[in-house]
Amino acid sequence: MSGPVIETPRGRIVIDPSGKAVLTWNTKFRPIWQRRYSAAQKFVDSEVLKDCDKLVPYRTGMLRLSGVLGTVVGSGLVQWIAPYASYQYYLRRKTQSETEPQRGSFWFERAKAVHKQRWIAGARKLAGGSRL
């Protein structure tokens, strides 16, 4: 006598004839999905760097390059590591003489406001997901 079966992509639970629940893992799940999630994370990290590039304050280019140097694409942690990055992000004020008015503080928040849906759609496509 077989009981109810619960199946997911990760595995299945079956009630055996003695009444015990038996969990069987799908051994193919982890490698497939881990590869997909890694690709999605790499996409998001690189898109964040690319889209913030036009917004990061620029004098010598060191702040922008500190984002590239401080980020391991695919890790999920994008950070600008220049010693003055925090000051530039939170406290910088624009002056009238700036030739590129889009550059300034809170560059990630401003990039996210514009590009968030594209980031999500790209990650979802690479991860093989659908709209939740």
Contacts in CASP RR format, 6 or more apart in sequence:
PFRMAT RR
TARGET T0000
AUTHOR 0000-0000-0000
METHOD contacts of the structure
MODEL  1
MSGPVIETPRGRIVIDPSGKAVLTWNTKFRPIWQRRYSAAQKFVDSEVLK
DCDKLVPYRTGMLRLSGVLGTVVGSGLVQWIAPYASYQYYLRRKTQSETE
PQRGSFWFERAKAVHKQRWIAGARKLAGGSRL
1 17 0 8 1.000
2 14 0 8 1.000
2 15 0 8 1.000
2 16 0 8 1.000
2 17 0 8 1.000
3 14 0 8 1.000
3 15 0 8 1.000
3 19 0 8 1.000
4 15 0 8 1.000
5 12 0 8 1.000
5 13 0 8 1.000
5 14 0 8 1.000
5 15 0 8 1.000
6 12 0 8 1.000
6 13 0 8 1.000
9 26 0 8 1.000
9 29 0 8 1.000
9 33 0 8 1.000
10 25 0 8 1.000
10 26 0 8 1.000
10 29 0 8 1.000
11 23 0 8 1.000
11 24 0 8 1.000
11 25 0 8 1.000
11 26 0 8 1.000
11 29 0 8 1.000
12 23 0 8 1.000
12 24 0 8 1.000
12 26 0 8 1.000
13 21 0 8 1.000
13 22 0 8 1.000
13 23 0 8 1.000
13 24 0 8 1.000
14 21 0 8 1.000
14 22 0 8 1.000
14 24 0 8 1.000
15 21 0 8 1.000
15 22 0 8 1.000
16 22 0 8 1.000
33 127 0 8 1.000
36 126 0 8 1.000
36 127 0 8 1.000
36 128 0 8 1.000
37 127 0 8 1.000
38 74 0 8 1.000
39 126 0 8 1.000
39 127 0 8 1.000
40 122 0 8 1.000
40 123 0 8 1.000
40 124 0 8 1.000
40 126 0 8 1.000
40 127 0 8 1.000
41 74 0 8 1.000
41 75 0 8 1.000
41 76 0 8 1.000
41 123 0 8 1.000
42 73 0 8 1.000
42 74 0 8 1.000
43 119 0 8 1.000
43 122 0 8 1.000
43 123 0 8 1.000
43 126 0 8 1.000
44 74 0 8 1.000
44 76 0 8 1.000
44 119 0 8 1.000
44 123 0 8 1.000
45 71 0 8 1.000
45 73 0 8 1.000
45 74 0 8 1.000
45 75 0 8 1.000
45 76 0 8 1.000
45 78 0 8 1.000
46 73 0 8 1.000
47 115 0 8 1.000
47 118 0 8 1.000
47 119 0 8 1.000
48 78 0 8 1.000
48 108 0 8 1.000
48 111 0 8 1.000
48 119 0 8 1.000
49 67 0 8 1.000
49 68 0 8 1.000
49 71 0 8 1.000
49 73 0 8 1.000
49 78 0 8 1.000
51 111 0 8 1.000
51 114 0 8 1.000
51 115 0 8 1.000
52 78 0 8 1.000
52 107 0 8 1.000
52 108 0 8 1.000
52 111 0 8 1.000
53 64 0 8 1.000
54 102 0 8 1.000
54 103 0 8 1.000
55 102 0 8 1.000
55 103 0 8 1.000
55 104 0 8 1.000
55 107 0 8 1.000
55 110 0 8 1.000
55 111 0 8 1.000
56 63 0 8 1.000
56 64 0 8 1.000
56 67 0 8 1.000
56 80 0 8 1.000
56 88 0 8 1.000
56 103 0 8 1.000
56 104 0 8 1.000
56 107 0 8 1.000
57 63 0 8 1.000
57 88 0 8 1.000
57 92 0 8 1.000
57 103 0 8 1.000
57 104 0 8 1.000
57 105 0 8 1.000
57 107 0 8 1.000
58 64 0 8 1.000
58 100 0 8 1.000
58 103 0 8 1.000
62 82 0 8 1.000
63 80 0 8 1.000
63 82 0 8 1.000
63 84 0 8 1.000
63 85 0 8 1.000
63 88 0 8 1.000
66 80 0 8 1.000
66 81 0 8 1.000
66 82 0 8 1.000
66 85 0 8 1.000
67 78 0 8 1.000
67 79 0 8 1.000
67 80 0 8 1.000
67 81 0 8 1.000
67 82 0 8 1.000
69 81 0 8 1.000
70 79 0 8 1.000
70 80 0 8 1.000
70 81 0 8 1.000
71 77 0 8 1.000
71 78 0 8 1.000
71 79 0 8 1.000
78 108 0 8 1.000
79 85 0 8 1.000
80 89 0 8 1.000
82 88 0 8 1.000
88 104 0 8 1.000
88 105 0 8 1.000
89 105 0 8 1.000
89 106 0 8 1.000
89 107 0 8 1.000
89 108 0 8 1.000
90 105 0 8 1.000
90 106 0 8 1.000
91 105 0 8 1.000
92 104 0 8 1.000
92 105 0 8 1.000
93 105 0 8 1.000
94 101 0 8 1.000
94 104 0 8 1.000
112 119 0 8 1.000
124 130 0 8 1.000
124 131 0 8 1.000
END
